[in-house]
Amino acid sequence: MQSHNGQPSRPGSMTGGGAVPDRPPDGQLASEPLQQRAGAGDGGPAADDAQIVLPAAAGHLPPDRPRPPEPPGPPPPIPDELPRRHADPSRPSVPSRLAQRRQAAPAPAPYVRPLPPELFRPPWWQERPGPAGPPRPSPGPSQPEPGQPGSPPSGQRPPREPPRGSVLTTTLRLWLRRRLGGMRRSRPARARWPVVIVAGLVAAAVLAATATMVPPGRGGQGTGPPGATPALAAAARQRAAAWVAGQASPDAIVSCDPAMCAALQAHGVPAGQLLVLTPARADPLGSDLVVATAAVRGRFAARLTGVYAPVTLASFGSGAARIEVRAVAPDGAAAYRAALAADARARAAAGARLLRNRSVHVTAAAQPALAGGEVDPRLLAVLATLAGLHPLDITGFGRPSPGAGAGVPLRSADIAGAAPPGPGVPVSLASLMTILRAQRPPYRPSSLAIVRTGPAGPVLRIGYPVPSPLGLLAPGG
């Protein structure tokens, strides 16, 4: 193969830039280092040829790479500051987020109600007459503009108007200050005393009229109901709290207002069983009892008896200080009244059967309660169980709770062991107490005590807590 100048070229070699050098024999790669080709570095035709550096054999170092010649003279100086970038007018600039926040409109300042000018004026006895000036125009009924002082900024509510009582009091105080200040400047001391007395009487009359005009519940800070003295309200609250602490079931949830809940907690009711009725708690549902104070009745109105708690278990106090303990109806007032009527019929039937039991002796005073269905269903079931084991003598039933509504059953009874037929002896009261303590809820009594009621001797008094369950005497109960 010939080159462009007519000279023959060796196989595997190319002329010009990018030519591949001749590969030496394999025997020379391991023994001889790669030598610089003839003409390299002297400007010959092979100066521009690419060089391939092959790895050296063991014990031989590769040759140094050629370094470019350094320019003569001292090194260039190092600048103290980096060159700054100049804005290009041909390219649009985009503001940063920080610049956008700075350019944003500032938030409107919160509205602060100005203080009344009366706070910055000296008392009327220290005022000095000032120079008479032109009368100021009275403000019209139109509203102030948004930019004027005293007007709230846009998006905020205007200040609430002060109550009528404070307005009349402030007006009277300003009128007295003007009158007495002008009188002090125009009249001698002896001549103005009658005017001072008359002004004081007028002020007292106006203040009395203002006090009667203030609506109840807004002028004072008392916690008692309107129309009731604090002593009566506190006495009724303590009586109701003591009754609930002693008569309510240990696991009953009680709804009450904050003051009543504090009284219940002071009487030993755990805080975990109290449901405080606050604006966040809209109803007493989920509880077993609700203590209806004047605040609770005013809040729920007709819904208290028509929806949530239709039956009163006990009542304390009278008038505005009255406090009622009511049973909460989980399924509504109508369903609760229907269940209460059905339970009263079942109690009457169970009492009639207990009166016909030969193992039970009932006194004449206790028979109407059994026949009329006035006895608690838990008490009827326990008495029937005891009569199946030992003869009983029922001496009487407890009195109803104070202020209890119609249909609320009696929850306590006095019993004693009766003598069996033949030579046997009556069962002891301790044995009856042991049997009753072995019962499971809801038939386990909340109170058991041996008391002496009269010449007949000691009796065992059995008591059950409120509220009474409904449907225990039904076929599926």
C-alpha positions as CSV (number, residue, x, y, z in Angstrom):
1,M,0.0,0.0,0.0
2,Q,1.4,3.4,-1.0
3,S,1.0,6.8,0.6
4,H,0.0,10.0,-1.0
5,N,3.8,10.9,-1.6
6,G,4.4,7.6,-3.4
7,Q,6.4,6.0,-0.6
8,P,5.3,2.6,0.5
9,S,3.7,2.4,3.9
10,R,4.0,-0.4,6.4
11,P,1.0,-2.4,7.3
12,G,-0.7,-1.2,10.6
13,S,0.6,2.4,10.4
14,M,-1.2,5.6,9.4
15,T,0.0,9.0,8.7
16,G,-1.4,12.3,9.9
17,G,-3.1,13.1,13.3
18,G,-4.4,10.1,15.2
19,A,-2.0,7.6,13.7
20,V,-1.4,4.4,15.6
21,P,2.3,3.7,16.3
22,D,3.9,0.4,15.3
23,R,3.6,-2.3,17.9
24,P,7.0,-3.8,18.8
25,P,7.4,-7.5,19.0
26,D,6.0,-9.3,22.1
27,G,9.5,-10.1,23.3
28,Q,10.4,-6.4,23.8
29,L,7.3,-5.5,25.8
30,A,8.5,-7.2,29.0
31,S,12.2,-6.4,28.7
32,E,12.5,-2.9,27.1
33,P,10.7,0.2,28.1
34,L,8.8,2.2,25.6
35,Q,11.2,4.5,23.9
36,Q,10.4,7.8,22.4
37,R,9.9,7.5,18.7
38,A,12.2,9.2,16.4
39,G,11.2,12.8,15.6
40,A,8.9,13.1,18.8
41,G,9.5,16.4,20.5
42,D,11.6,17.9,17.7
43,G,8.7,19.1,15.6
44,G,9.0,16.1,13.2
45,P,6.1,14.4,11.6
46,A,5.5,12.1,14.5
47,A,5.1,14.9,17.1
48,D,1.3,14.9,16.8
49,D,0.9,11.2,16.9
50,A,-1.0,9.7,19.8
51,Q,1.0,7.7,22.3
52,I,-0.1,4.6,24.0
53,V,1.6,3.9,27.4
54,L,1.7,0.2,28.1
55,P,2.1,-1.1,31.6
56,A,5.7,-1.8,32.6
57,A,7.0,-5.2,33.7
58,A,7.9,-6.1,37.3
59,G,10.8,-4.1,38.5
60,H,10.5,-1.3,36.0
61,L,8.9,2.1,36.5
62,P,6.7,3.7,33.9
63,P,8.2,6.7,32.2
64,D,7.3,10.3,33.3
65,R,4.5,11.9,31.5
66,P,5.5,15.0,29.5
67,R,4.6,18.2,31.2
68,P,3.8,21.4,29.3
69,P,6.5,24.1,29.6
70,E,5.8,26.8,32.2
71,P,5.5,30.4,30.9
72,P,8.5,32.6,31.9
73,G,8.0,35.4,34.4
74,P,6.4,35.7,37.8
75,P,3.0,34.0,38.6
76,P,-0.1,36.0,38.0
77,P,-1.4,37.9,41.1
78,I,-4.4,36.4,43.0
79,P,-7.4,38.9,43.2
80,D,-8.6,39.8,46.7
81,E,-12.3,39.6,45.7
82,L,-14.1,37.4,43.3
83,P,-15.7,39.3,40.4
84,R,-19.2,40.2,40.9
85,R,-22.0,39.2,38.6
86,H,-23.6,42.1,36.9
87,A,-27.3,42.2,36.0
88,D,-28.0,41.4,32.4
89,P,-30.7,43.9,31.2
90,S,-31.7,41.6,28.4
91,R,-32.8,38.8,30.8
92,P,-35.8,39.3,33.2
93,S,-35.0,39.1,37.0
94,V,-37.1,36.9,39.3
95,P,-37.4,38.2,42.9
96,S,-36.5,35.8,45.7
97,R,-39.0,34.5,48.3
98,L,-37.4,36.8,51.0
99,A,-37.9,39.8,48.7
100,Q,-41.5,38.8,48.0
101,R,-42.2,38.6,51.8
102,R,-40.7,42.1,52.3
103,Q,-42.7,43.5,49.4
104,A,-46.0,41.9,50.7
105,A,-48.4,44.2,52.4
106,P,-48.1,44.2,56.2
107,A,-50.9,42.6,58.3
108,P,-53.4,45.0,59.6
109,A,-52.8,46.0,63.2
110,P,-55.3,44.5,65.7
111,Y,-58.1,46.8,66.9
112,V,-57.6,48.1,70.4
113,R,-60.6,49.7,72.0
114,P,-59.6,53.2,73.1
115,L,-59.8,54.0,76.8
116,P,-62.5,56.3,78.0
117,P,-61.4,59.9,78.3
118,E,-62.7,60.1,81.9
119,L,-59.6,58.1,83.0
120,F,-57.3,60.8,81.9
121,R,-59.2,63.8,83.5
122,P,-58.5,65.0,87.0
123,P,-61.3,64.7,89.7
124,W,-64.0,67.3,89.6
125,W,-62.6,69.1,92.7
126,Q,-59.2,69.6,91.0
127,E,-60.6,70.9,87.7
128,R,-59.8,74.4,86.6
129,P,-62.0,76.5,84.3
130,G,-60.4,76.6,80.9
131,P,-60.8,79.1,78.1
132,A,-64.2,79.0,76.4
133,G,-63.8,77.5,72.9
134,P,-66.2,77.1,70.0
135,P,-68.8,74.3,70.5
136,R,-67.9,71.0,69.0
137,P,-70.4,69.5,66.6
138,S,-72.2,66.6,68.0
139,P,-71.6,63.3,66.3
140,G,-74.4,62.3,64.0
141,P,-76.0,58.8,63.7
142,S,-73.8,57.9,60.8
143,Q,-71.1,55.3,61.4
144,P,-67.4,56.4,61.4
145,E,-65.4,55.8,58.3
146,P,-62.9,52.9,58.3
147,G,-59.9,55.2,58.3
148,Q,-61.0,57.4,61.3
149,P,-59.8,56.6,64.8
150,G,-62.2,54.7,67.0
151,S,-63.6,52.6,64.1
152,P,-62.6,48.9,64.0
153,P,-60.6,47.7,61.0
154,S,-62.2,45.8,58.2
155,G,-62.9,42.1,59.0
156,Q,-63.3,42.6,62.8
157,R,-66.4,42.9,64.9
158,P,-67.3,46.3,66.4
159,P,-67.0,46.6,70.1
160,R,-70.1,45.4,72.1
161,E,-72.3,48.1,73.5
162,P,-71.9,48.6,77.3
163,P,-74.9,47.6,79.5
164,R,-77.5,50.2,80.2
165,G,-76.7,50.3,83.9
166,S,-73.1,51.4,83.3
167,V,-74.2,54.0,80.8
168,L,-76.6,55.6,83.3
169,T,-74.0,55.5,86.1
170,T,-71.4,57.2,83.9
171,T,-73.9,59.8,82.7
172,L,-74.9,60.6,86.3
173,R,-71.2,60.9,87.4
174,L,-70.4,63.3,84.6
175,W,-73.5,65.4,85.3
176,L,-72.6,65.7,89.0
177,R,-69.1,66.6,88.1
178,R,-70.2,69.5,85.8
179,R,-72.8,70.7,88.3
180,L,-70.7,70.6,91.4
181,G,-67.7,72.0,89.5
182,G,-69.7,75.0,88.2
183,M,-71.3,75.5,91.6
184,R,-67.9,75.6,93.3
185,R,-66.7,78.3,91.0
186,S,-69.8,80.5,91.1
187,R,-71.1,80.1,94.7
188,P,-69.5,80.4,98.1
189,A,-69.0,77.4,100.3
190,R,-72.0,78.0,102.6
191,A,-74.5,78.6,99.8
192,R,-73.7,75.4,97.9
193,W,-74.2,72.9,100.7
194,P,-78.0,72.5,100.1
195,V,-77.3,72.0,96.4
196,V,-74.8,69.2,97.3
197,I,-77.3,67.5,99.5
198,V,-80.0,67.6,96.8
199,A,-77.6,66.3,94.2
200,G,-76.7,63.4,96.4
201,L,-80.3,62.4,96.9
202,V,-80.9,62.6,93.2
203,A,-77.9,60.5,92.6
204,A,-79.0,57.8,95.1
205,A,-82.5,57.7,93.5
206,V,-81.0,57.3,90.0
207,L,-78.6,54.6,91.2
208,A,-81.5,52.6,92.8
209,A,-83.5,52.8,89.7
210,T,-80.5,51.7,87.7
211,A,-80.0,48.6,89.9
212,T,-83.6,47.6,89.4
213,M,-83.2,47.9,85.6
214,V,-80.2,45.5,85.4
215,P,-81.5,42.1,84.2
216,P,-81.1,39.2,86.7
217,G,-78.0,37.0,86.2
218,R,-76.0,39.8,84.5
219,G,-75.3,42.3,87.1
220,G,-73.9,40.1,89.9
221,Q,-71.3,37.4,90.1
222,G,-73.1,35.1,92.5
223,T,-73.5,31.4,91.8
224,G,-76.9,30.9,93.4
225,P,-80.1,30.8,91.3
226,P,-82.1,34.0,90.8
227,G,-84.6,34.6,93.6
228,A,-82.9,32.3,96.1
229,T,-80.5,33.3,98.9
230,P,-77.0,31.8,98.8
231,A,-77.7,30.1,102.1
232,L,-80.8,28.2,100.9
233,A,-79.1,27.2,97.7
234,A,-76.0,26.0,99.5
235,A,-78.1,24.0,102.0
236,A,-80.1,22.3,99.2
237,R,-76.9,21.5,97.4
238,Q,-75.4,19.8,100.5
239,R,-78.5,17.8,101.1
240,A,-78.7,16.6,97.5
241,A,-74.9,15.7,97.5
242,A,-75.2,13.7,100.7
243,W,-78.3,11.8,99.4
244,V,-76.6,10.9,96.1
245,A,-73.4,9.9,97.9
246,G,-75.3,7.5,100.1
247,Q,-78.1,6.2,97.8
248,A,-76.6,6.1,94.3
249,S,-75.0,2.9,92.9
250,P,-71.2,2.7,93.3
251,D,-70.9,2.4,89.5
252,A,-73.5,5.0,88.5
253,I,-72.4,8.0,86.4
254,V,-73.8,11.3,87.6
255,S,-74.3,14.4,85.5
256,C,-74.1,17.8,87.3
257,D,-73.1,21.4,86.9
258,P,-69.6,22.4,88.1
259,A,-70.8,23.6,91.5
260,M,-72.8,20.5,92.2
261,C,-70.0,18.2,91.0
262,A,-67.7,19.9,93.5
263,A,-70.2,19.3,96.3
264,L,-70.5,15.6,95.3
265,Q,-66.8,15.1,95.1
266,A,-66.5,16.7,98.6
267,H,-69.0,14.0,99.9
268,G,-66.9,11.1,98.5
269,V,-68.2,10.6,95.0
270,P,-65.2,9.7,92.8
271,A,-64.4,12.3,90.1
272,G,-64.3,9.6,87.5
273,Q,-68.1,9.0,88.0
274,L,-69.0,12.7,87.5
275,L,-70.0,14.1,84.1
276,V,-69.7,17.9,84.3
277,L,-72.3,19.7,82.2
278,T,-70.4,22.4,80.3
279,P,-71.0,24.2,77.0
280,A,-68.8,21.5,75.4
281,R,-71.1,18.8,76.9
282,A,-74.5,19.3,75.2
283,D,-76.6,16.7,77.1
284,P,-76.6,14.2,80.0
285,L,-76.8,11.1,77.8
286,G,-74.4,8.4,78.9
287,S,-75.0,8.9,82.6
288,D,-77.4,7.2,85.0
289,L,-78.5,10.1,87.1
290,V,-78.6,13.9,86.6
291,V,-78.7,16.4,89.4
292,A,-81.1,19.1,88.1
293,T,-80.2,22.4,89.7
294,A,-81.6,25.7,88.7
295,A,-78.7,26.1,86.2
296,V,-79.3,22.7,84.6
297,R,-83.1,23.3,84.4
298,G,-82.6,26.7,82.8
299,R,-80.2,25.2,80.2
300,F,-82.3,22.3,79.1
301,A,-85.8,23.7,79.8
302,A,-88.5,21.3,78.6
303,R,-86.0,18.9,77.1
304,L,-84.9,17.8,80.6
305,T,-88.2,16.1,81.5
306,G,-89.5,15.5,77.9
307,V,-86.4,13.9,76.5
308,Y,-83.5,13.2,78.9
309,A,-84.8,12.5,82.5
310,P,-88.6,12.1,82.9
311,V,-88.8,10.7,86.4
312,T,-87.7,12.4,89.7
313,L,-86.1,10.1,92.2
314,A,-85.6,12.7,95.0
315,S,-86.0,16.4,95.5
316,F,-84.5,18.9,97.9
317,G,-85.3,22.5,98.6
318,S,-88.1,24.6,97.2
319,G,-88.6,27.4,94.7
320,A,-85.6,28.6,92.8
321,A,-83.2,26.6,95.2
322,R,-84.9,23.3,94.4
323,I,-82.6,20.5,93.3
324,E,-83.9,17.3,91.8
325,V,-82.2,13.9,91.3
326,R,-83.6,12.4,88.1
327,A,-83.1,9.0,86.3
328,V,-81.7,9.4,82.8
329,A,-83.7,7.7,80.0
330,P,-81.2,6.3,77.5
331,D,-83.9,5.5,74.9
332,G,-86.0,8.6,75.4
333,A,-88.7,9.7,77.8
334,A,-91.6,7.9,76.1
335,A,-89.8,4.5,76.2
336,Y,-88.8,5.0,79.8
337,R,-92.4,5.7,80.9
338,A,-93.7,2.7,79.1
339,A,-91.0,0.5,80.7
340,L,-91.8,1.9,84.1
341,A,-95.5,1.2,83.8
342,A,-94.8,-2.4,82.6
343,D,-92.4,-2.9,85.6
344,A,-95.1,-1.6,88.0
345,R,-97.5,-4.2,86.8
346,A,-94.9,-7.0,87.1
347,R,-94.1,-5.8,90.6
348,A,-97.8,-6.0,91.6
349,A,-98.0,-9.6,90.3
350,A,-94.9,-10.7,92.1
351,G,-96.1,-9.1,95.4
352,A,-99.4,-10.9,95.1
353,R,-97.6,-14.2,94.8
354,L,-95.4,-13.4,97.7
355,L,-98.4,-12.6,99.8
356,R,-99.8,-16.1,99.0
357,N,-96.5,-17.8,100.0
358,R,-96.9,-19.9,103.2
359,S,-93.3,-19.4,104.2
360,V,-93.7,-15.6,104.3
361,H,-95.5,-13.7,107.0
362,V,-96.3,-10.1,106.2
363,T,-97.5,-7.6,108.7
364,A,-100.7,-5.6,108.0
365,A,-98.6,-2.4,107.5
366,A,-96.5,-4.0,104.8
367,Q,-99.3,-5.7,102.8
368,P,-100.5,-2.6,100.8
369,A,-97.0,-2.0,99.4
370,L,-96.7,-5.6,98.1
371,A,-100.2,-5.7,96.6
372,G,-99.8,-2.2,95.0
373,G,-96.5,-3.0,93.2
374,E,-94.5,-0.4,95.2
375,V,-91.6,-2.7,96.1
376,D,-88.3,-2.7,94.2
377,P,-88.0,-5.7,91.8
378,R,-84.6,-6.7,93.3
379,L,-86.1,-6.8,96.8
380,L,-89.0,-9.0,95.6
381,A,-86.6,-11.5,94.0
382,V,-84.4,-11.7,97.1
383,L,-87.3,-12.2,99.4
384,A,-88.7,-15.0,97.3
385,T,-85.2,-16.7,97.3
386,L,-84.9,-16.4,101.1
387,A,-88.5,-17.7,101.6
388,G,-87.5,-20.8,99.6
389,L,-84.7,-21.5,102.2
390,H,-86.2,-20.3,105.5
391,P,-89.5,-18.9,106.7
392,L,-89.5,-15.1,106.8
393,D,-91.2,-12.4,108.7
394,I,-91.5,-9.1,106.7
395,T,-92.1,-6.4,109.3
396,G,-92.2,-3.4,106.9
397,F,-90.8,-1.4,104.0
398,G,-88.8,1.8,103.9
399,R,-90.4,5.1,103.2
400,P,-90.1,6.7,99.7
401,S,-87.4,9.2,99.0
402,P,-88.2,12.9,99.6
403,G,-90.0,14.3,96.6
404,A,-89.9,11.0,94.6
405,G,-92.2,10.9,91.6
406,A,-95.0,8.4,90.9
407,G,-94.0,4.9,90.1
408,V,-90.6,5.0,91.9
409,P,-90.4,1.8,94.0
410,L,-89.4,1.3,97.7
411,R,-85.8,0.1,97.9
412,S,-85.5,-1.1,101.6
413,A,-87.3,-3.7,103.8
414,D,-87.0,-5.0,107.4
415,I,-87.1,-8.8,107.8
416,A,-86.6,-11.4,110.5
417,G,-86.5,-15.1,110.7
418,A,-89.9,-16.7,111.4
419,A,-90.4,-19.8,113.4
420,P,-90.9,-22.9,111.2
421,P,-93.8,-25.2,111.8
422,G,-93.0,-27.7,114.6
423,P,-90.3,-27.6,117.2
424,G,-87.8,-25.8,115.0
425,V,-86.2,-22.4,115.8
426,P,-86.2,-19.3,113.6
427,V,-83.1,-18.7,111.4
428,S,-80.7,-16.2,112.8
429,L,-80.2,-12.7,111.3
430,A,-76.5,-13.4,110.8
431,S,-77.3,-16.4,108.6
432,L,-79.7,-14.3,106.5
433,M,-77.0,-11.6,106.1
434,T,-74.5,-14.3,104.9
435,I,-76.9,-15.5,102.2
436,L,-77.5,-11.9,101.0
437,R,-73.8,-11.1,100.9
438,A,-73.3,-14.1,98.6
439,Q,-75.7,-12.7,95.9
440,R,-74.4,-11.3,92.7
441,P,-75.2,-7.9,91.2
442,P,-77.8,-6.6,90.7
443,Y,-79.3,-8.6,93.6
444,R,-76.5,-7.9,96.1
445,P,-77.8,-5.3,98.6
446,S,-75.9,-2.0,99.0
447,S,-76.6,-1.9,102.7
448,L,-77.2,-4.6,105.3
449,A,-77.6,-3.7,109.0
450,I,-79.2,-5.2,112.1
451,V,-81.4,-2.6,113.7
452,R,-83.9,-2.5,116.6
453,T,-87.2,-0.9,115.6
454,G,-89.5,-1.7,118.4
455,P,-90.6,-4.3,121.0
456,A,-90.6,-7.1,118.4
457,G,-86.8,-7.2,118.6
458,P,-83.9,-6.7,116.1
459,V,-84.5,-7.0,112.4
460,L,-82.3,-7.1,109.3
461,R,-82.6,-4.0,107.2
462,I,-81.9,-4.5,103.5
463,G,-81.3,-1.6,101.1
464,Y,-80.7,-1.2,97.4
465,P,-79.2,1.8,95.5
466,V,-80.7,4.0,92.8
467,P,-81.6,3.8,90.0
468,S,-83.8,0.7,90.1
469,P,-83.4,-1.5,87.0
470,L,-86.4,-2.0,84.8
471,G,-87.5,-5.4,83.3
472,L,-86.0,-7.7,86.0
473,L,-89.4,-9.4,86.6
474,A,-90.2,-9.8,82.9
475,P,-90.1,-13.4,81.5
476,G,-86.7,-12.7,79.8
477,G,-85.4,-10.6,82.7
